[in-house]
Amino acid sequence: MPKRILQGVVVSDKQEKTVVVKVERRFTHPLFKKTVRRTKNYHAHDEERQFKVGDEVAIEETAPISRLKRWKVIGVVGKA
């Protein structure tokens, strides 16, 4: 099964080897036909602690690393 890849913005880098990435998705509401924005935070593994708050990054789904971490950062899309 292919691994999911999401794109988002780093909102926290205060933990050891972990960053929190805010991912926004847009969809059309089924009844009101209006575009709706929903955001979700993902804890992602950052081994070298190279990503800072504000960086736009890509994250990839992995096997569980800890209680909250199921994603790892695979690269930077845009610097802060």
N, CA, C and O atoms as a GROMACS GRO file, in nm:
protein
  320
    1MET      N    1   0.085  -0.118   0.000
    1MET     CA    2   0.000   0.000   0.000
    1MET      C    3   0.089   0.124   0.000
    1MET      O    4   0.186   0.130   0.076
    2PRO      N    5   0.059   0.223  -0.084
    2PRO     CA    6   0.143   0.344  -0.089
    2PRO      C    7   0.129   0.427   0.037
    2PRO      O    8   0.024   0.429   0.102
    3LYS      N    9   0.239   0.495   0.071
    3LYS     CA   10   0.239   0.581   0.189
    3LYS      C   11   0.180   0.716   0.152
    3LYS      O   12   0.207   0.770   0.045
    4ARG      N   13   0.098   0.770   0.242
    4ARG     CA   14   0.040   0.902   0.218
    4ARG      C   15   0.146   1.009   0.240
    4ARG      O   16   0.231   0.996   0.328
    5ILE      N   17   0.141   1.114   0.160
    5ILE     CA   18   0.230   1.228   0.174
    5ILE      C   19   0.142   1.352   0.186
    5ILE      O   20   0.057   1.378   0.101
    6LEU      N   21   0.164   1.430   0.293
    6LEU     CA   22   0.088   1.552   0.316
    6LEU      C   23   0.185   1.670   0.322
    6LEU      O   24   0.305   1.653   0.341
    7GLN      N   25   0.130   1.789   0.303
    7GLN     CA   26   0.210   1.911   0.303
    7GLN      C   27   0.149   2.006   0.405
    7GLN      O   28   0.027   2.024   0.410
    8GLY      N   29   0.235   2.069   0.488
    8GLY     CA   30   0.184   2.160   0.589
    8GLY      C   31   0.293   2.251   0.642
    8GLY      O   32   0.405   2.253   0.592
    9VAL      N   33   0.257   2.328   0.745
    9VAL     CA   34   0.347   2.427   0.804
    9VAL      C   35   0.383   2.384   0.946
    9VAL      O   36   0.296   2.342   1.022
   10VAL      N   37   0.511   2.395   0.980
   10VAL     CA   38   0.557   2.361   1.115
   10VAL      C   39   0.507   2.468   1.211
   10VAL      O   40   0.533   2.587   1.192
   11VAL      N   41   0.434   2.426   1.316
   11VAL     CA   42   0.382   2.521   1.414
   11VAL      C   43   0.453   2.509   1.549
   11VAL      O   44   0.440   2.598   1.633
   12SER      N   45   0.529   2.400   1.570
   12SER     CA   46   0.603   2.384   1.695
   12SER      C   47   0.725   2.297   1.671
   12SER      O   48   0.717   2.195   1.602
   13ASP      N   49   0.839   2.338   1.729
   13ASP     CA   50   0.961   2.256   1.722
   13ASP      C   51   1.026   2.245   1.860
   13ASP      O   52   1.148   2.229   1.870
   14LYS      N   53   0.947   2.252   1.965
   14LYS     CA   54   1.000   2.255   2.101
   14LYS      C   55   1.034   2.117   2.156
   14LYS      O   56   1.108   2.107   2.254
   15GLN      N   57   0.982   2.011   2.095
   15GLN     CA   58   1.010   1.876   2.144
   15GLN      C   59   1.139   1.822   2.082
   15GLN      O   60   1.184   1.869   1.978
   16GLU      N   61   1.196   1.722   2.149
   16GLU     CA   62   1.317   1.658   2.097
   16GLU      C   63   1.282   1.572   1.977
   16GLU      O   64   1.198   1.482   1.987
   17LYS      N   65   1.345   1.598   1.862
   17LYS     CA   66   1.331   1.519   1.740
   17LYS      C   67   1.187   1.509   1.690
   17LYS      O   68   1.153   1.415   1.619
   18THR      N   69   1.103   1.606   1.727
   18THR     CA   70   0.964   1.605   1.684
   18THR      C   71   0.922   1.746   1.645
   18THR      O   72   0.958   1.843   1.711
   19VAL      N   73   0.846   1.756   1.536
   19VAL     CA   74   0.785   1.883   1.499
   19VAL      C   75   0.635   1.860   1.484
   19VAL      O   76   0.592   1.750   1.450
   20VAL      N   77   0.557   1.964   1.511
   20VAL     CA   78   0.413   1.957   1.493
   20VAL      C   79   0.382   2.031   1.363
   20VAL      O   80   0.418   2.148   1.347
   21VAL      N   81   0.314   1.961   1.272
   21VAL     CA   82   0.285   2.015   1.140
   21VAL      C   83   0.135   2.034   1.125
   21VAL      O   84   0.057   1.941   1.146
   22LYS      N   85   0.094   2.157   1.089
   22LYS     CA   86  -0.048   2.187   1.067
   22LYS      C   87  -0.078   2.168   0.919
   22LYS      O   88  -0.019   2.235   0.834
   23VAL      N   89  -0.171   2.075   0.889
   23VAL     CA   90  -0.209   2.044   0.752
   23VAL      C   91  -0.351   2.093   0.730
   23VAL      O   92  -0.442   2.062   0.807
   24GLU      N   93  -0.369   2.170   0.623
   24GLU     CA   94  -0.501   2.224   0.590
   24GLU      C   95  -0.556   2.151   0.469
   24GLU      O   96  -0.486   2.131   0.370
   25ARG      N   97  -0.683   2.111   0.477
   25ARG     CA   98  -0.749   2.050   0.362
   25ARG      C   99  -0.873   2.131   0.328
   25ARG      O  100  -0.940   2.183   0.416
   26ARG      N  101  -0.903   2.140   0.200
   26ARG     CA  102  -1.020   2.214   0.153
   26ARG      C  103  -1.112   2.118   0.080
   26ARG      O  104  -1.068   2.032   0.003
   27PHE      N  105  -1.241   2.133   0.106
   27PHE     CA  106  -1.338   2.048   0.037
   27PHE      C  107  -1.469   2.125   0.024
   27PHE      O  108  -1.492   2.224   0.093
   28THR      N  109  -1.553   2.079  -0.065
   28THR     CA  110  -1.683   2.141  -0.085
   28THR      C  111  -1.784   2.075   0.008
   28THR      O  112  -1.795   1.952   0.011
   29HIS      N  113  -1.858   2.156   0.083
   29HIS     CA  114  -1.959   2.104   0.174
   29HIS      C  115  -2.069   2.037   0.092
   29HIS      O  116  -2.115   2.094  -0.007
   30PRO      N  117  -2.111   1.915   0.130
   30PRO     CA  118  -2.207   1.842   0.047
   30PRO      C  119  -2.345   1.907   0.037
   30PRO      O  120  -2.413   1.893  -0.065
   31LEU      N  121  -2.387   1.978   0.141
   31LEU     CA  122  -2.521   2.038   0.138
   31LEU      C  123  -2.516   2.183   0.091
   31LEU      O  124  -2.596   2.223   0.006
   32PHE      N  125  -2.424   2.261   0.146
   32PHE     CA  126  -2.422   2.404   0.119
   32PHE      C  127  -2.337   2.443  -0.002
   32PHE      O  128  -2.339   2.558  -0.044
   33LYS      N  129  -2.262   2.347  -0.058
   33LYS     CA  130  -2.180   2.370  -0.178
   33LYS      C  131  -2.082   2.486  -0.159
   33LYS      O  132  -2.051   2.558  -0.254
   34LYS      N  133  -2.033   2.502  -0.039
   34LYS     CA  134  -1.938   2.608  -0.007
   34LYS      C  135  -1.803   2.543   0.025
   34LYS      O  136  -1.799   2.436   0.085
   35THR      N  137  -1.694   2.606  -0.015
   35THR     CA  138  -1.562   2.553   0.016
   35THR      C  139  -1.532   2.573   0.164
   35THR      O  140  -1.544   2.684   0.216
   36VAL      N  141  -1.494   2.464   0.229
   36VAL     CA  142  -1.469   2.464   0.373
   36VAL      C  143  -1.322   2.428   0.397
   36VAL      O  144  -1.268   2.340   0.329
   37ARG      N  145  -1.256   2.496   0.493
   37ARG     CA  146  -1.119   2.466   0.531
   37ARG      C  147  -1.118   2.395   0.665
   37ARG      O  148  -1.182   2.440   0.760
   38ARG      N  149  -1.046   2.284   0.672
   38ARG     CA  150  -1.028   2.211   0.798
   38ARG      C  151  -0.878   2.191   0.819
   38ARG      O  152  -0.805   2.162   0.725
   39THR      N  153  -0.832   2.207   0.944
   39THR     CA  154  -0.692   2.187   0.975
   39THR      C  155  -0.676   2.076   1.078
   39THR      O  156  -0.765   2.052   1.160
   40LYS      N  157  -0.562   2.011   1.072
   40LYS     CA  158  -0.531   1.904   1.167
   40LYS      C  159  -0.382   1.909   1.195
   40LYS      O  160  -0.302   1.936   1.104
   41ASN      N  161  -0.342   1.882   1.319
   41ASN     CA  162  -0.201   1.881   1.357
   41ASN      C  163  -0.149   1.738   1.359
   41ASN      O  164  -0.215   1.647   1.410
   42TYR      N  165  -0.030   1.719   1.303
   42TYR     CA  166   0.036   1.590   1.301
   42TYR      C  167   0.173   1.604   1.368
   42TYR      O  168   0.245   1.700   1.343
   43HIS      N  169   0.208   1.506   1.454
   43HIS     CA  170   0.341   1.501   1.513
   43HIS      C  171   0.429   1.422   1.418
   43HIS      O  172   0.397   1.308   1.383
   44ALA      N  173   0.540   1.482   1.374
   44ALA     CA  174   0.627   1.418   1.276
   44ALA      C  175   0.769   1.408   1.330
   44ALA      O  176   0.815   1.495   1.404
   45HIS      N  177   0.838   1.302   1.290
   45HIS     CA  178   0.975   1.276   1.336
   45HIS      C  179   1.073   1.360   1.256
   45HIS      O  180   1.070   1.361   1.132
   46ASP      N  181   1.162   1.431   1.327
   46ASP     CA  182   1.265   1.516   1.266
   46ASP      C  183   1.397   1.482   1.334
   46ASP      O  184   1.432   1.543   1.435
   47GLU      N  185   1.470   1.386   1.280
   47GLU     CA  186   1.590   1.331   1.344
   47GLU      C  187   1.697   1.437   1.369
   47GLU      O  188   1.753   1.441   1.479
   48GLU      N  189   1.726   1.523   1.270
   48GLU     CA  190   1.835   1.620   1.284
   48GLU      C  191   1.791   1.754   1.343
   48GLU      O  192   1.874   1.844   1.359
   49ARG      N  193   1.666   1.768   1.375
   49ARG     CA  194   1.611   1.894   1.430
   49ARG      C  195   1.644   2.013   1.340
   49ARG      O  196   1.687   2.118   1.387
   50GLN      N  197   1.623   1.995   1.210
   50GLN     CA  198   1.660   2.098   1.113
   50GLN      C  199   1.544   2.187   1.072
   50GLN      O  200   1.567   2.289   1.007
   51PHE      N  201   1.421   2.153   1.106
   51PHE     CA  202   1.305   2.232   1.064
   51PHE      C  203   1.260   2.324   1.176
   51PHE      O  204   1.254   2.285   1.292
   52LYS      N  205   1.228   2.447   1.139
   52LYS     CA  206   1.191   2.550   1.236
   52LYS      C  207   1.046   2.592   1.213
   52LYS      O  208   0.986   2.560   1.110
   53VAL      N  209   0.991   2.666   1.309
   53VAL     CA  210   0.853   2.715   1.301
   53VAL      C  211   0.839   2.803   1.177
   53VAL      O  212   0.921   2.891   1.152
   54GLY      N  213   0.733   2.777   1.100
   54GLY     CA  214   0.707   2.855   0.980
   54GLY      C  215   0.750   2.787   0.852
   54GLY      O  216   0.706   2.826   0.744
   55ASP      N  217   0.836   2.685   0.861
   55ASP     CA  218   0.879   2.612   0.742
   55ASP      C  219   0.762   2.533   0.685
   55ASP      O  220   0.682   2.477   0.759
   56GLU      N  221   0.752   2.530   0.552
   56GLU     CA  222   0.653   2.447   0.487
   56GLU      C  223   0.721   2.316   0.451
   56GLU      O  224   0.820   2.315   0.378
   57VAL      N  225   0.668   2.204   0.502
   57VAL     CA  226   0.733   2.074   0.487
   57VAL      C  227   0.637   1.971   0.430
   57VAL      O  228   0.515   1.988   0.431
   58ALA      N  229   0.696   1.861   0.379
   58ALA     CA  230   0.620   1.745   0.336
   58ALA      C  231   0.644   1.635   0.437
   58ALA      O  232   0.757   1.612   0.480
   59ILE      N  233   0.536   1.565   0.478
   59ILE     CA  234   0.548   1.456   0.575
   59ILE      C  235   0.494   1.328   0.512
   59ILE      O  236   0.405   1.331   0.428
   60GLU      N  237   0.552   1.215   0.556
   60GLU     CA  238   0.516   1.086   0.500
   60GLU      C  239   0.474   0.992   0.612
   60GLU      O  240   0.532   0.992   0.721
   61GLU      N  241   0.373   0.912   0.585
   61GLU     CA  242   0.322   0.816   0.681
   61GLU      C  243   0.424   0.705   0.705
   61GLU      O  244   0.486   0.656   0.610
   62THR      N  245   0.442   0.664   0.832
   62THR     CA  246   0.535   0.557   0.866
   62THR      C  247   0.472   0.466   0.972
   62THR      O  248   0.361   0.491   1.018
   63ALA      N  249   0.544   0.362   1.007
   63ALA     CA  250   0.504   0.278   1.119
   63ALA      C  251   0.514   0.361   1.247
   63ALA      O  252   0.590   0.457   1.251
   64PRO      N  253   0.438   0.327   1.351
   64PRO     CA  254   0.442   0.406   1.474
   64PRO      C  255   0.582   0.418   1.532
   64PRO      O  256   0.654   0.319   1.549
   65ILE      N  257   0.621   0.543   1.563
   65ILE     CA  258   0.753   0.571   1.620
   65ILE      C  259   0.740   0.589   1.772
   65ILE      O  260   0.827   0.548   1.847
   66SER      N  261   0.629   0.652   1.815
   66SER     CA  262   0.601   0.670   1.957
   66SER      C  263   0.450   0.676   1.974
   66SER      O  264   0.375   0.642   1.882
   67ARG      N  265   0.405   0.720   2.091
   67ARG     CA  266   0.261   0.722   2.118
   67ARG      C  267   0.186   0.812   2.021
   67ARG      O  268   0.075   0.778   1.980
   68LEU      N  269   0.244   0.926   1.982
   68LEU     CA  270   0.175   1.021   1.894
   68LEU      C  271   0.233   1.027   1.753
   68LEU      O  272   0.165   1.072   1.661
   69LYS      N  273   0.357   0.981   1.736
   69LYS     CA  274   0.424   0.998   1.606
   69LYS      C  275   0.398   0.881   1.513
   69LYS      O  276   0.436   0.767   1.542
   70ARG      N  277   0.334   0.911   1.398
   70ARG     CA  278   0.314   0.813   1.292
   70ARG      C  279   0.356   0.871   1.157
   70ARG      O  280   0.324   0.815   1.052
   71TRP      N  281   0.428   0.984   1.160
   71TRP     CA  282   0.470   1.054   1.039
   71TRP      C  283   0.616   1.092   1.053
   71TRP      O  284   0.666   1.109   1.165
   72LYS      N  285   0.686   1.107   0.940
   72LYS     CA  286   0.823   1.160   0.942
   72LYS      C  287   0.834   1.268   0.835
   72LYS      O  288   0.768   1.262   0.731
   73VAL      N  289   0.920   1.366   0.861
   73VAL     CA  290   0.940   1.475   0.767
   73VAL      C  291   1.033   1.426   0.658
   73VAL      O  292   1.140   1.372   0.686
   74ILE      N  293   0.992   1.444   0.531
   74ILE     CA  294   1.075   1.396   0.420
   74ILE      C  295   1.145   1.510   0.347
   74ILE      O  296   1.239   1.485   0.272
   75GLY      N  297   1.102   1.633   0.368
   75GLY     CA  298   1.172   1.744   0.302
   75GLY      C  299   1.103   1.876   0.324
   75GLY      O  300   0.988   1.882   0.369
   76VAL      N  301   1.176   1.982   0.290
   76VAL     CA  302   1.122   2.117   0.305
   76VAL      C  303   1.069   2.162   0.168
   76VAL      O  304   1.132   2.140   0.065
   77VAL      N  305   0.952   2.226   0.170
   77VAL     CA  306   0.891   2.278   0.048
   77VAL      C  307   0.922   2.428   0.037
   77VAL      O  308   0.949   2.479  -0.072
   78GLY      N  309   0.917   2.498   0.152
   78GLY     CA  310   0.949   2.641   0.156
   78GLY      C  311   1.002   2.680   0.291
   78GLY      O  312   0.951   2.635   0.394
   79LYS      N  313   1.106   2.762   0.293
   79LYS     CA  314   1.162   2.808   0.420
   79LYS      C  315   1.083   2.923   0.477
   79LYS      O  316   1.019   2.998   0.404
   80ALA      N  317   1.089   2.938   0.610
   80ALA     CA  318   1.018   3.046   0.678
   80ALA      C  319   1.085   3.180   0.650
   80ALA      O  320   1.040   3.284   0.699
   0.00000   0.00000   0.00000
